[in-house]
């Protein structure tokens, strides 16, 4: 769980190294009994969603792979694209 604050984007990372940032404006507020909102178009190519957080452009992201490799990148370097899309290759 995370708070959507002004100036933040939703960062989604998938198990095969794909990621994307999405504007918080693309997430409608739902009431009780809502069925949720699709964040990532999950396919064999990109894999399941493994991480989701809100980030600001000036933040750094650190990911550790199964092989123990640590990857660090700037949040602003991740493409900002629509909510129900695959994402772009990060790793």
matplotlib code that plots the C-alpha trace (Angstrom):
import matplotlib.pyplot as plt

x = [0.0, 1.2, -0.2, -0.9, 0.5, 0.7, 3.8, 4.2, 3.9, 3.1, 6.1, 5.4, 8.1, 7.5, 9.5, 11.1, 12.6, 9.9, 8.8, 6.9, 5.8, 2.1, 0.4, -1.8, -4.5, -5.0, -6.2, -9.9, -11.1, -13.2, -15.8, -16.5, -17.1, -15.1, -13.4, -10.0, -8.0, -5.6, -2.1, 0.0, -0.9, 0.6, 1.9, 4.6, 6.9, 6.9, 5.9, 3.9, 3.9, 6.6, 6.8, 4.6, 5.4, 4.8, 8.0, 9.1, 11.3, 14.3, 14.3, 16.7, 15.4, 17.4, 16.5, 18.2, 17.8, 17.6, 21.3, 22.1, 22.9, 22.0, 20.7, 20.3, 18.6, 16.8, 13.0, 12.9, 14.7, 11.7, 9.3, 6.0, 3.2, -0.4, -1.9, -2.8, 0.4, 3.3, 6.0, 9.6, 12.6, 14.7, 17.1]
y = [0.0, 3.5, 7.0, 8.9, 12.4, 15.3, 15.1, 11.3, 8.7, 5.0, 2.8, -0.8, -3.5, -7.0, -10.2, -10.2, -6.7, -4.5, -1.3, 1.9, 5.0, 6.1, 9.3, 9.1, 10.8, 7.5, 5.8, 6.6, 6.6, 3.5, 3.0, -0.1, -3.2, -2.0, -4.6, -2.9, -1.3, -3.0, -1.5, -3.8, -5.8, -9.2, -11.4, -14.2, -11.5, -9.2, -11.7, -11.0, -7.8, -8.0, -4.4, -1.3, 2.0, 5.7, 7.6, 11.2, 12.0, 12.9, 9.5, 6.6, 3.0, 0.0, -3.5, -6.8, -9.7, -13.4, -13.7, -11.1, -8.3, -4.9, -2.4, 1.3, 3.9, 7.2, 7.2, 9.8, 7.4, 5.0, 5.8, 7.3, 5.4, 4.4, 2.3, -1.0, -1.4, -3.8, -1.3, -1.0, -3.2, -1.9, -4.8]
z = [0.0, -0.8, -0.8, -4.0, -3.4, -5.7, -7.9, -7.7, -10.3, -10.0, -10.8, -11.8, -12.3, -13.7, -13.2, -16.6, -16.2, -17.6, -15.9, -16.4, -14.6, -14.8, -13.8, -10.7, -12.8, -14.6, -11.4, -10.7, -7.1, -6.5, -3.8, -1.6, -3.7, -6.7, -8.8, -9.0, -11.8, -14.2, -13.8, -16.1, -19.1, -17.9, -20.7, -21.0, -22.4, -19.4, -16.6, -13.4, -11.5, -8.7, -7.5, -7.3, -5.6, -5.9, -6.9, -7.6, -10.5, -8.3, -6.6, -7.3, -7.6, -6.5, -7.7, -6.7, -9.2, -8.4, -9.3, -6.6, -9.1, -7.8, -10.3, -9.6, -11.9, -11.7, -11.6, -14.3, -16.7, -16.7, -19.5, -18.5, -20.3, -19.9, -17.2, -19.0, -21.1, -21.1, -20.0, -21.3, -20.8, -17.8, -17.3]

ax = plt.figure().add_subplot(projection="3d")
ax.plot(x, y, z, "-o")
ax.set_aspect("equal")
plt.show()
